[in-house]
């Protein structure tokens, strides 16, 4: 099960649709187009954090932890500024956010202004869900997120945990459900797979790839 399906099952996609005034099919389509770039941004952030996954766990807590997810699915208006804080951490620039929304618009036909509004909400959901999963296990930390993200998939710890989770999510988005990074490659293997132009910064390639994941 990929992250878009998880968000639909938890009612998060319905919350997005209600807040943005669109139907759930539109919200699901937009989410599927945007999520690969958001996940790629979290991968880059993990690599940049001192301590890797532990550093990311601390950052998620500073951004709002599991409360980010709850803030979206609650009946109260979503504090979108918190989502913009998340995007600032994983993308580093509003230009990247605009590019991600633009590519998703080209592939889905949805209004880019709608996708720009959706981006911070989705970022909150992913960050909040990761924080909730990381806090629920004993000793596994963020490595144990795989079980929650993949509906009972194998648990993993260390840098391979989040790398494996992202690989499986991206693999599912491709339609084959297979690992997108080489076994045991962890974040490094996934980074090599994504950095297609060899410039050492895979995020631009993630943006270009994101449209390919739209079903």
C-alpha positions as CSV (number, residue, x, y, z in Angstrom):
1,X,0.0,0.0,0.0
2,X,1.4,3.4,-0.9
3,X,1.2,6.6,1.1
4,X,-1.6,8.0,-1.0
5,X,-3.8,5.0,-0.2
6,X,-2.9,5.3,3.4
7,X,-4.0,8.9,3.5
8,X,-7.2,8.0,1.8
9,X,-8.0,5.2,4.3
10,X,-7.3,7.5,7.3
11,X,-9.7,10.1,5.9
12,X,-7.0,12.6,5.2
13,X,-7.7,12.9,1.5
14,X,-11.3,13.7,2.4
15,X,-10.2,16.4,4.7
16,X,-8.0,17.9,1.9
17,X,-11.0,17.8,-0.5
18,X,-13.3,19.5,2.0
19,X,-10.8,22.2,2.8
20,X,-10.0,23.0,-0.8
21,X,-13.6,22.7,-2.1
22,X,-12.9,19.9,-4.5
23,X,-14.1,16.3,-4.7
24,X,-12.1,13.4,-3.3
25,X,-11.1,12.2,-6.8
26,X,-9.4,15.5,-7.6
27,X,-7.7,15.6,-4.2
28,X,-6.5,12.0,-4.7
29,X,-5.1,12.8,-8.1
30,X,-3.3,15.8,-6.9
31,X,-1.9,14.0,-3.9
32,X,-0.5,11.1,-6.1
33,X,1.2,13.7,-8.3
34,X,2.8,15.7,-5.4
35,X,3.7,13.0,-2.9
36,X,6.8,11.6,-4.6
37,X,8.5,15.0,-4.5
38,X,7.5,15.5,-0.8
39,X,9.0,12.1,0.0
40,X,12.1,12.9,-2.0
41,X,12.4,16.1,0.0
42,X,12.3,14.2,3.3
43,X,14.9,11.8,1.9
44,X,17.3,14.7,1.2
45,X,16.5,16.2,4.6
46,X,17.4,13.0,6.3
47,X,20.7,12.9,4.6
48,X,21.5,16.4,5.7
49,X,20.6,15.8,9.4
50,X,23.4,15.1,11.8
51,X,22.6,11.6,13.1
52,X,20.4,10.8,10.1
53,X,17.1,9.3,11.2
54,X,17.5,10.4,14.8
55,X,18.1,14.0,13.6
56,X,15.0,13.7,11.4
57,X,13.0,12.5,14.3
58,X,14.0,15.6,16.3
59,X,13.2,17.9,13.4
60,X,9.7,16.3,13.0
61,X,9.1,17.0,16.7
62,X,10.2,20.6,16.4
63,X,7.8,21.1,13.4
64,X,4.9,19.8,15.4
65,X,5.2,16.0,15.5
66,X,2.0,13.9,15.2
67,X,0.0,17.0,15.8
68,X,0.6,18.1,12.2
69,X,-1.5,15.1,11.0
70,X,-4.2,15.8,13.6
71,X,-4.4,19.4,12.6
72,X,-5.3,18.5,9.0
73,X,-8.0,15.8,9.8
74,X,-9.6,17.8,12.6
75,X,-12.8,19.8,11.8
76,X,-10.9,23.1,12.5
77,X,-9.2,25.1,9.7
78,X,-5.7,23.7,9.0
79,X,-2.9,26.0,10.2
80,X,-1.3,26.0,6.7
81,X,1.7,28.1,8.0
82,X,2.9,24.9,9.7
83,X,2.9,23.1,6.4
84,X,4.9,25.9,4.8
85,X,7.4,25.5,7.6
86,X,7.7,21.8,6.7
87,X,8.1,22.7,3.0
88,X,10.8,25.2,3.9
89,X,12.7,22.4,5.6
90,X,12.4,19.7,2.9
91,X,12.5,21.9,-0.3
92,X,14.5,24.9,1.0
93,X,12.9,27.3,-1.5
94,X,9.5,28.5,-2.6
95,X,10.8,28.2,-6.1
96,X,11.0,24.4,-5.6
97,X,7.5,24.3,-4.3
98,X,6.3,26.2,-7.4
99,X,8.1,23.9,-9.7
100,X,6.7,20.8,-8.0
101,X,3.2,22.2,-8.3
102,X,3.8,23.2,-11.9
103,X,5.0,19.7,-12.9
104,X,2.1,18.1,-11.2
105,X,-0.3,20.5,-13.0
106,X,1.2,19.6,-16.3
107,X,0.6,15.9,-15.7
108,X,-2.8,16.0,-14.1
109,X,-4.4,19.0,-15.7
110,X,-5.3,20.4,-12.3
111,X,-4.9,24.2,-11.6
112,X,-1.4,24.9,-10.3
113,X,-2.9,27.3,-7.7
114,X,-4.9,24.4,-6.3
115,X,-1.8,22.2,-6.1
116,X,0.2,25.0,-4.4
117,X,-2.5,25.1,-1.7
118,X,-2.5,21.3,-1.4
119,X,1.3,21.1,-1.0
120,X,1.7,22.4,2.6
121,X,-1.3,20.3,3.7
122,X,0.2,17.1,2.3
123,X,3.6,18.0,3.8
124,X,1.9,18.3,7.2
125,X,0.2,14.9,6.7
126,X,3.4,13.1,5.7
127,X,5.4,14.7,8.5
128,X,2.7,14.1,11.1
129,X,2.2,10.5,10.0
130,X,5.9,9.8,10.1
131,X,6.2,11.3,13.6
132,X,3.2,9.2,14.9
133,X,4.7,6.0,13.5
134,X,8.2,6.8,14.9
135,X,6.8,7.4,18.4
136,X,4.8,4.2,18.4
137,X,7.5,1.5,18.3
138,X,10.0,0.3,20.8
139,X,13.6,0.7,19.8
140,X,12.7,0.8,16.1
141,X,12.3,4.6,15.9
142,X,11.8,5.9,12.4
143,X,13.1,2.6,11.0
144,X,9.9,1.0,12.2
145,X,7.9,3.3,10.0
146,X,7.9,0.7,7.2
147,X,5.4,-1.5,9.0
148,X,2.9,1.4,9.3
149,X,3.5,2.8,5.8
150,X,3.2,-0.5,4.0
151,X,0.4,-2.1,6.0
152,X,2.5,-4.7,7.9
153,X,5.6,-4.8,5.8
154,X,8.9,-5.9,7.3
155,X,10.4,-3.7,10.0
156,X,13.8,-2.2,9.6
157,X,16.0,0.0,11.7
158,X,18.9,2.4,11.0
159,X,19.4,4.4,7.9
160,X,17.9,1.5,5.8
161,X,14.6,2.0,7.5
162,X,13.5,5.3,6.1
163,X,15.4,4.6,2.8
164,X,13.5,1.3,2.5
165,X,10.2,3.0,3.2
166,X,10.8,5.7,0.6
167,X,12.0,3.0,-1.9
168,X,8.8,1.0,-1.4
169,X,6.6,4.0,-1.6
170,X,8.2,5.2,-4.8
171,X,8.1,1.6,-6.2
172,X,4.4,1.4,-5.4
173,X,3.8,4.7,-7.2
174,X,5.5,3.3,-10.3
175,X,2.8,0.6,-10.3
176,X,5.0,-2.4,-9.7
177,X,5.1,-2.3,-6.0
178,X,8.8,-3.2,-6.0
179,X,11.7,-1.8,-4.2
180,X,12.8,1.4,-5.9
181,X,16.3,1.2,-4.4
182,X,18.8,-1.7,-4.4
183,X,18.4,-4.0,-1.5
184,X,20.5,-2.8,1.4
185,X,21.2,0.4,-0.3
186,X,19.2,2.5,2.1
187,X,19.2,6.2,1.6
188,X,22.4,6.1,-0.4
189,X,21.0,3.6,-2.9
190,X,17.8,5.6,-3.3
191,X,19.8,8.8,-3.8
192,X,21.8,7.2,-6.5
193,X,18.6,6.1,-8.2
194,X,17.0,9.5,-8.1
195,X,20.1,11.6,-9.1
196,X,19.8,10.7,-12.7
197,X,21.7,13.7,-14.0
198,X,24.6,13.1,-11.7
199,X,24.7,16.6,-10.3
200,X,24.6,15.4,-6.7
201,X,21.3,17.1,-6.0
202,X,18.4,14.6,-6.8
203,X,15.6,16.9,-6.0
204,X,15.4,18.5,-9.4
205,X,15.2,15.0,-10.9
206,X,12.5,14.0,-8.4
207,X,10.5,17.0,-9.6
208,X,10.9,15.8,-13.2
209,X,10.0,12.2,-12.2
210,X,7.0,13.2,-10.2
211,X,4.6,13.3,-13.1
212,X,5.5,9.8,-14.1
213,X,4.0,8.5,-10.9
214,X,0.5,9.8,-11.7
215,X,-1.8,7.0,-12.4
